Amino acid sequence: MPNTSQGSEGSLVLPTVQYQRPLNDKVVIVQVFIGIFLCINSLMIVTFFKKEAFFTNTRYIFFAHSLICDSMYLALTDVLLLMSYSRVPMPGGLCVFLIVILETLTVATPLTLTAMSLERYIAICMPLHHSELSTPARAMRCILLIQALSSVKWIIVISILFSAVPLSFYTSLLVCSFEQMIVFSWQGHLSSALCQFYFLVMSVVIAFTYVKIMVAARAASSDRRKFTNKGLRTVILHGFQLLLCLIQFWCPMIESAIMKINLNVFIEVRYIDYIIFILAPRCLIPLVYGLRDKDFVVAMKYYALFGYSKKVFIFNMDKSNDVKGKETPMHTCKVNAGHV
C-alpha cells in the first residue's frame, strides 16, 4: 500500500510509488466476477432501451438507472483496483476526476434502491393513485434529484481539497484512492457524518415501506395476495442490498484504524470489504429485479438469442395497477417464448 503521512498543517504528503506486483488469484477471481456481471448488465440495459414498454414504465426506469450506475461503478473500481494493486500511479487531477464520478455512483445506488422501494409502496398500498404518481416524467425528475443528492458529499470533500493543496498536487503522480482527497482529519469526520445521515434517512424509508407493505399483505384479498407478497419480498431484498451498500460507508473508518495497527491485515480486510460491501450488492441488482421479472427475462432471452425462433408473447406491463374487474393495458412483444 502507498505510504502516506500528514504534514504540520494537516496537508497530505503524497505517497511514494513502489514496485509493481504481479496479479494473484484473488485479483483474477474479481476480474471473472466483474466480467460476468458487466455482460449481464449490458444485456439488460440493451433490453431496456430496445422495448418502449420498458422505458415508459417507472419501475423499469429506476431499474435501468441502477444498472447503468452499477456498471460504471464496477468498471471504474476494477480499473482503480488493478492500478492500486500494481502500484500504477496517475496524475492527481485525473484521480480527482475519477473520485468525483465514483463518489456520485456510490451514493446513487442506495438512493435508487430507496426510490424503488417507495415505488413498490405506492403500487401496492396506493394502487388507485399509482398511475398518477408513478409516471416516467416523475421518475426522471427523481433520478435528477438522486444525482444531485449523490453529489453533495464529493462537492464538500473536493472543495476543501481545492482550497488546501498546491497546484503541484494535480500533476504529481499518486496511487489513486478516496483517502488521497482527505487533507484534514475533520474533513474525513465530516464526510463520515454525511454518510451516516444518508444511512439513517434511507433506513427509515426502507423500514417504513416494509411495514406498510406487510400490513397490506395481511389485509389483501386472495387474488392480490400473491402480488403483494412478491412486492414484500422485493422490499426485503432491497433492504438487504441497502444494508450492504450502507455498511460500505463505515469501511473507511474501520480500514484506517486497522492500517495503523497492521498493514497486511489492512490489505486483507480491504479485499474482503470490496467483495462483500462493494461488489456483492451491485451484482445483486440484476438478480433481484431483472432475473425475477418474467416479462423482462422473456424479452432479454429474445435479444440474447438475436431474435432466433420468434414467437408472439403478450404480457402485462402495468401489473401494479391491477384491480379486480378493471382491465389493464397489455403489450405485445415478439420474443423467443419457447421456455416460458
N, C-alpha and C positions, 0 to 999 in steps of 0.2 A: 504494500500500500504506500502512497506517497507520504513523505514526511512533511508535516505542516506545523507551524508554530505561530504564536501571536506576538506582535511587536509591542513596544511600550505603550503605543496609543491604541492598541487593540486591533491594528490593521493586520491584514492577512499577509503572511510571508509565503511566497509561492513555493510549491513542493519541488524537490529535485527529481528529475526524471531518472528512473532506474532502468536496469536491463529488461529486455523483453523476455517473456516466458512463453514456452510452447503451450498449446491448448491441452487441457486434461479431459478426463472422461466427464466430469461434471459440466464443463462448458459445452461439450459436444451434445450431451443429453438435453441441455437447454435449447440448443440450436434445433434439434429434432422436434421438440415440442412446439417451439415458436413457429417453425416452418409449417407444421401440420395445421395449427390453428390459424395462421395467416392465410393459408389456402382455403380453409373452410370459411373464414370471414369474408374473403374476397368473393367466393361463390355466392354467399348470402347477400353481399352488397350488390352484386350484378343482378341477382334475382329480384331484389327490391326495386331497383331502378328500371327493370325490364317490364314490370307489371304495374300499370296505372292504378289498379285496385289496391296495391300495397301503399304507394306513396300518396294516396288520398285518405289513408286511414291513420288516425293519431297513434294508435298502438304500434304500428309498424314504423312510423316516422321516428318515434323515440328509440325503437329497436335498432333502426339503421344508424341513427346518430351514435348510439353506444358502440355499434360495430366499427364505425369509422374512427371514433376516438380511441377505442381499444387497439385497433390495428396499427394506427400511427404510434400509439404508446409502446406496443410490443416491439415494433421495428426500431424505434429510436432508443429504447432502453437496451435492446440487444446490441445495437451498434456501440453504445457507451460501455456496456458490459465487456465487449470484446476489446475495445480500446483501453479500458481501465485495466483489464487483466493482462493485456500485452504490454502495458506501460507505453502506449502510443499517445503522445501529447497533442494538444491542439491550441490555437491561439485563444486567449481569454475572451475576446469579443465573440468568437464563434461559440464558445462554451456558454456565454450568457444567452445567446440567441436560442440554443438548444434547451437550456434550462427553462427559459420562458415558455416554450412550447410544452415541455414535459410537465411543468407545474400546472399549466392550464388543463392538460389532459388528465392529470392525477385527480384533480377535484371534480372535473366534468363527469367522470364515470359514476361516482356515488350520487352526485346530484341528479343525473339522468335516471339512475335506479329509483331514487325517491320520486321523481316525476312519474315514472312508470307505475309505481305503487299507487300514487294518487289517481292515475288514470283508471286503474283497476277498481279503486274505491268508488269512483264516480259511476263506472259501468255497472257495478253490482248493487251499490246502495242508492244510486240516483238514476235508475235506468231511463226514466221518462225525460230527464234533462241531459242525458249523455250526448245525444246528437247535437244539442245546442251548445254545450260547454266544451265538448271534445271535438274540435274541428282542426283541419290542417293548418289554418291560419293561426289559431291559438297555439298549436304545437310549435310552429316556427318561432313565434314570439317567446314561448317558453324556452326554446333552445337558445335564443339570443340572450335571455336572462341567465341561463345556466352558464354560458360562456362569459358573461360579464361578472358573475359571482366567482367563477373559477379564476378570473384574472386578478382578483383583489390581493391574494397572497403574494404573487410574484411582483406586482406593482410596488408593494411595500418593500419587499426584500431588495429588488433591483434599484429602487430609488435611493435607498440607504447605501447600496454598493456604489452607485454612480457618484454620490457625494463624498465618499470616503477613500476611494482608491485612485492612484495616479493614472495618467493616460497610458503609461507603460504596461499597465495590467492587461489592456486589451490586445496587445501584441505579444506579450510574454507567453511562452509555452507552458501548459499545465495539463495534468490528468483531470479531465472534466468530471465534476460531481456537484451536487447541490451545496455541499459543505464549503466549496470554494466561493460561494456567494455570501457566506456568513462572515461579516467583518468583525462585528462586536457580539459578545455573548448575549446581550439583551436583545439583539436582533433575532437570534435563534429562539429566545424565550417568547418574543412577540409572534413569530411565525407559528410556534407550537400552540400558543394560546388561541390563535385564529383557527387552527385545525381542530382544537378541542371544542370550540364554539360550533363549527360546522358539524362535528361529531354529535353534539348534543341535539341540535336542531333536527338533523336528519334521522337520528334515532327516535326522537319523539314522533316525527311524521310517520315513520315506518310502524311504530308501535300503535299509533292511532288508527292507521288503515287496517292493520291486522285485527285489532279488537272490533272495529266496525264490521269488517267482512265476516269475522267469526260469528258475530251476533246475527248478521244477515243470513249466514249459512244455516244456523239453527232454526231461524224463523221461516226459511224459504219453503215453498211448496215442493212437492216431489219432482215436478217437471223442471224446476230451476235449480234444484239442489246440486245436481252434477256440475252445472256451470259455475255455481257459487263456490263449491268445494275446490274446483280447479283454480279459480281466482285466489282462494285462500292459500293453496299450495304455492302458487306463483309468488305471492307476497312473502311467504315464509322463505322461499329460495332467494328472493331479493334481499330479505333481511340478513340471510347468511352471507350473501355476496357483499352486502354493505358492511357487515361486521369485519370481514377480511380486508376490505378496502380501507376502512377507518382505522384498523389496527396498524396499517401502514404508516399513519400519521405519528404513531408512537415509536416506530422503529428507529428513527434517527437519534432520539434521546437514549434509547437502550444501547444502540450501537456505539455512540460516542462514549458512554460510560464504560463499555467493555473494552473499547480501544485503548483507554488509559491503563487498563489492567493487563491485557494480554492481546498482542496483535494477531497471533494465529487464531485464537478463539474468535476475535472480531471478524476475521475473514470468513470463518465457517458460519458464524451467526448471520452475517450479511448475505451469504449464499442461500441459507435456509429462508431468511426473510423474503428474498427475491422470489423464491419458488412459491412459498405459501401465501404471502400477502400482496404480491405484485402480479405474478404470472397466473396463479390459480383463479382469482376472482374474475380476471378478464378473459380467461379461457372458458369460464362457466356461462358467460353471456349467450353464446350460440347454443349451448346445451339447454339452458333454462327456457329461452324464448323461441329460438329457431327450430331446433330438432323436436321440441314438444308440440309444435304447432303443425297439425296435419296439413292444413292448407298450404303453408309455406314450404313444408317438406316436399309436397307434390310438385309445386312449381320449381323448387330447387332441383329435384330429380330431372325434370324436363330440360332445364338449361345445362345441368351437369352432363346429360347424355346428348347434348347438342340437338335436341328435338327428335331423337330417334323414337320410333314407334309412337306416333302422335295419336292421342285419343282425347275426346272432349270430356273434361271433368268439371262439374258445376259445384261451386262451393259458396258458402255464405260468408261475406267479408264483414258483416256487421252483427255478429252473434251477440255482442254485448247489449244490443237493443231488443233482443228477442223478448216479446211479451205474448203471453198466451192469447191466441186469437188475432194477433197482429202480424201481417206479412212483413218481411224484411227483404231488402234488396239482395238479389243473387247475382253473382258474376260468373262468366264462363271463361275458362282458360284451357287452351289446348296443351295437354301435358301427357307424359307417359304415366298413365294411371294403372298400369298392369299389376302393380304390387300394392295398390291402395285398397 
